[in-house]
Structures are given as C-alpha cells and as structure tokens.
Amino acid sequence: MVPDEMKFETFVDAQSTAFQEYVSAIIAKLPKSNKEYKAIQDEIKAIYEQYPNVYGVFDTERTAALTEQECAALIKVISLQNQLVDLEMQSVYFRGCYDGVGYLKKAGIL
C-alpha cells in the first residue's frame, strides 16, 4: 500500500496525454511556485511596458526599428527569456527524476 504522500501522477500514469501537455502542466505551475521565475516574468513585462517597440520585434509580421536604448532592452529581454527557459528545463528535469523514482517504487524496484 502506498502512503498518501506518495500518491502522485507519474508520466507513465499520464501517458494517455501528449508529452507537451505534461511539460506545459509543469511549466504552468512555475509562476506560482518559483519566486525567481515570477520575478523574471515581471521584469520582462516591465521592459515591454517601458519599450513597446521591443515587444514588437517578436511580431514577425512587421519590421521594427529600434533605438540604442531599445536594442539594449531587447538584449536584456532575450537574456531573461533564456533564464526562464533554464528554469523551465530544470523544473521539467527534476519532475522527470521525481516521476522516475515514483515509477520504480511502484514497480517494486526501489
């Protein structure tokens, strides 16, 4: 019998869902569970509010001319987005490890 604190949905249990949904579910929880992730999102939002043209760069339907300050802001946004991706991948990796151990325990291997 598995104690209540060990009951969780592993990837194996959830294999009827698409892998992307599994990853998205993990990432969707980050703003609420990870203060650093939320702070980075807020910083990006603040940059977009201060420099609306920077947000427009990501719209591939139109061209954007940027000032020197906006270029610096764009570089900062891209760096922050990379940090978000790092945190997302770290979270997915650790969740995969957690689920792997849970699966092995359920299988009686651990």
Contact map, one row per residue, 1 for C-alpha under 8 A:
11100000000000000000000000000000000000000000000000000000000000000000000000000000000000000000000000000000000000
11110110000000000000000000000000000000000000000000000000000000000000000000000000000000000000000000000000000000
11111110000000000000000000000000000000000000000000000000000000000000000000000000000000000000000000000000000000
01111110000000000000000000000000000000000000000000000000000000000000000000000000000000000000000000000000000000
00111110000000000000000000000000000000000000000000000000000000000000000000000000000000000000000000000000000000
01111111000000000000000000000000000000000000000000000000000000000000000000000000000000000000000000000100000000
01111111100000000000000000000000000000000000000000000000000000000000000000000000000000000000000000000000000000
00000111110000000000000000000000000000000000000000000000000000000000000000000000000000000000000000000000000000
00000011111111000000000000000000000000000000000000000000000000000000000000000000000000000000000000100000000000
00000001111111000000000000000000000000000000000000000000000000000000000000000000000000000000000000110110000000
00000000111111100000010000000000000000000000000000000000000000000000000000000000000000000000000100100000000000
00000000111111100000000000000000000000000000000000000000000000000000000000000000000000000000000000000010000000
00000000111111110000000000000000000000000000000000000000000000000000000000000000000000000000000000000000000000
00000000111111111000010000000000000000000000000000000000000000000000000000000000000000000000000000000000000000
00000000001111111110000000000000000000000000000000000000000000000000000000000000000000000000000000000000000000
00000000000011111100000000000000000000000000000000000000000000000000000000000000000000000000000000000000000000
00000000000001111110110000000000000000000000000000000000000000000000000000000000000000000000000000000000000000
00000000000000111111110000000000000000000000000000000000000000000000000000000000000000000000000000000000000000
00000000000000101111111000000000000000000000000000000000000000000000000000000000000000000000000000000000000000
00000000000000000111111100000000000000000000000000000000000000000000000000000000000000000000000000000000000000
00000000000000001111111110000000000000000000000000000000000000000000000000000000000000000000000000000000000000
00000000001001001111111111000000000000000000000000000000000000000000000000000000000000000000000000000000000000
00000000000000000011111111100000000000000000000000000000000000000000000000000000000000000001000000000000000000
00000000000000000001111111110000000000000000000000000000000000000000000000000000000000000000000000000000000000
00000000000000000000111111111000000000000000000000000000000000000000000000000000000000000000000000000000000000
00000000000000000000011111111100000000000000000000000000000000000000000000000000000000000011001000000000000000
00000000000000000000001111111100000000000000000000000000000000000000000000000000000000010011000000000000000000
00000000000000000000000111111110000000000000000000000000000000000000000000000000000000000000000000000000000000
00000000000000000000000011111111100000000000000000000000000000000000000000000000000000000000000000000000000000
00000000000000000000000001111111110011000000000000000000000000000000000000000000000000010000000000000000000000
00000000000000000000000000011111111011000000000000000000000000000000000000000000000000000000000000000000000000
00000000000000000000000000001111111001000000000000000000000000000000000000000000000000000000000000000000000000
00000000000000000000000000001111111000000000000000000000000000000000000000000000000000000000000000000000000000
00000000000000000000000000000111111111000000000000000000000000000000000000000000000000000000000000000000000000
00000000000000000000000000000011111111100000000000000000000000000000000000000000000000000000000000000000000000
00000000000000000000000000000000011111110000000000000000000000000000000000000000000000000000000000000000000000
00000000000000000000000000000110011111111000000000000000000000000000000000000000000100100000000000000000000000
00000000000000000000000000000111011111111100000000000000000000000000000000000000000000000000000000000000000000
00000000000000000000000000000000001111111110000000000000000000000000000000000000000000000000000000000000000000
00000000000000000000000000000000000111111111000000000000000000000000000000000001001100000000000000000000000000
00000000000000000000000000000000000011111111100000000000000000000000000000000000000100000000000000000000000000
00000000000000000000000000000000000001111111110000000000000000000000000000000000000000000000000000000000000000
00000000000000000000000000000000000000111111111000000000000000000000000000000000000000000000000000000000000000
00000000000000000000000000000000000000011111111100000000000000000000000000001001100000000000000000000000000000
00000000000000000000000000000000000000001111111110000000000000000000000000000000000000000000000000000000000000
00000000000000000000000000000000000000000111111111000000000000000000000000000000000000000000000000000000000000
00000000000000000000000000000000000000000011111111110000000000000000000010001000000000000000000000000000000000
00000000000000000000000000000000000000000001111111111110000000000000000000000000000000000000000000000000000000
00000000000000000000000000000000000000000000111111110000000000000000000000000000000000000000000000000000000000
00000000000000000000000000000000000000000000011111110000000000000000000000000000000000000000000000000000000000
00000000000000000000000000000000000000000000001111111110000000000000010010000000000000000000000000000000000000
00000000000000000000000000000000000000000000001111111111000000000000000000000000000000000000000000000000000000
00000000000000000000000000000000000000000000000100111111100000011100010000000000000000000000000000000000000000
00000000000000000000000000000000000000000000000100111111110000000100011011000000000000000000000000000000000000
00000000000000000000000000000000000000000000000100111111111000000000000000000000000000000000000000000000000000
00000000000000000000000000000000000000000000000000011111111001010000000000000000000000000000000000000000000000
00000000000000000000000000000000000000000000000000001111111100110000000000000000000000000000000000000000000000
00000000000000000000000000000000000000000000000000000111111100000000000000000000000000000000000000000000000000
00000000000000000000000000000000000000000000000000000011111111000000000000000000000000000000000000000000000000
00000000000000000000000000000000000000000000000000000000111111100000000000000000000000000000000000000000000000
00000000000000000000000000000000000000000000000000000000001111100000000000000000000000000000000000000000000000
00000000000000000000000000000000000000000000000000000001001111110000000000000000000000000000000000000000000000
00000000000000000000000000000000000000000000000000000000100111111000000000000000000000000000000000000000000000
00000000000000000000000000000000000000000000000000001001100001111100000000000000000000000000000000000000000000
00000000000000000000000000000000000000000000000000001000000000111110000000000000000000000000000000000000000000
00000000000000000000000000000000000000000000000000001100000000011111111000000000000000000000000000000000000000
00000000000000000000000000000000000000000000000000000000000000001111111000000000000000000000000000000000000000
00000000000000000000000000000000000000000000000000000000000000000111111100000000000000000000000000000000000000
00000000000000000000000000000000000000000000000000000000000000000111111110000000000000000000000000000000000000
00000000000000000000000000000000000000000000000000101100000000000111111111000000000000000000000000000000000000
00000000000000000000000000000000000000000000000000000100000000000111111111100000000000000000000000000000000000
00000000000000000000000000000000000000000000000000000000000000000001111111110000000000000000000000000000000000
00000000000000000000000000000000000000000000001000100100000000000000111111111000000000000000000000000000000000
00000000000000000000000000000000000000000000000000000100000000000000011111111100000000000000000000000000000000
00000000000000000000000000000000000000000000000000000000000000000000001111111110000000000000000000000000000000
00000000000000000000000000000000000000000000000000000000000000000000000111111111000000000000000000000000000000
00000000000000000000000000000000000000000001001000000000000000000000000011111111100000000000000000000000000000
00000000000000000000000000000000000000000000000000000000000000000000000001111111110000000000000000000000000000
00000000000000000000000000000000000000000000000000000000000000000000000000111111111000000000000000000000000000
00000000000000000000000000000000000000010001000000000000000000000000000000011111111100000000000000000000000000
00000000000000000000000000000000000000000001000000000000000000000000000000001111111110000000000000000000000000
00000000000000000000000000000000000000000000000000000000000000000000000000000111111111000000000000000000000000
00000000000000000000000000000000000000010000000000000000000000000000000000000011111111100000000000000000000000
00000000000000000000000000000000000010011000000000000000000000000000000000000001111111110000000000000000000000
00000000000000000000000000000000000000000000000000000000000000000000000000000000111111111000000000000000000000
00000000000000000000000000000000000000000000000000000000000000000000000000000000011111111100000000000000000000
00000000000000000000000000000000000010000000000000000000000000000000000000000000001111111110000000000000000000
00000000000000000000000000100100000000000000000000000000000000000000000000000000000111111111000000000000000000
00000000000000000000000000000000000000000000000000000000000000000000000000000000000011111111100000000000000000
00000000000000000000000000000000000000000000000000000000000000000000000000000000000001111111110000000000000000
00000000000000000000000001100000000000000000000000000000000000000000000000000000000000111111111000000000000000
00000000000000000000001001100000000000000000000000000000000000000000000000000000000000011111111100000000000000
00000000000000000000000000000000000000000000000000000000000000000000000000000000000000001111111110000000000000
00000000000000000000000000000000000000000000000000000000000000000000000000000000000000000111111111000000000000
00000000000000000000000001000000000000000000000000000000000000000000000000000000000000000011111111100000000000
00000000001000000000000000000000000000000000000000000000000000000000000000000000000000000001111111110000000000
00000000000000000000000000000000000000000000000000000000000000000000000000000000000000000000111111111000000000
00000000000000000000000000000000000000000000000000000000000000000000000000000000000000000000011111111100000000
00000000111000000000000000000000000000000000000000000000000000000000000000000000000000000000001111111110000000
00000000010000000000000000000000000000000000000000000000000000000000000000000000000000000000000111111111000000
00000000000000000000000000000000000000000000000000000000000000000000000000000000000000000000000011111111100001
00000100010000000000000000000000000000000000000000000000000000000000000000000000000000000000000001111111110000
00000000010100000000000000000000000000000000000000000000000000000000000000000000000000000000000000111111111000
00000000000000000000000000000000000000000000000000000000000000000000000000000000000000000000000000011111111111
00000000000000000000000000000000000000000000000000000000000000000000000000000000000000000000000000001111111111
00000000000000000000000000000000000000000000000000000000000000000000000000000000000000000000000000000111111110
00000000000000000000000000000000000000000000000000000000000000000000000000000000000000000000000000000011111111
00000000000000000000000000000000000000000000000000000000000000000000000000000000000000000000000000000001111111
00000000000000000000000000000000000000000000000000000000000000000000000000000000000000000000000000000001111111
00000000000000000000000000000000000000000000000000000000000000000000000000000000000000000000000000001001101111
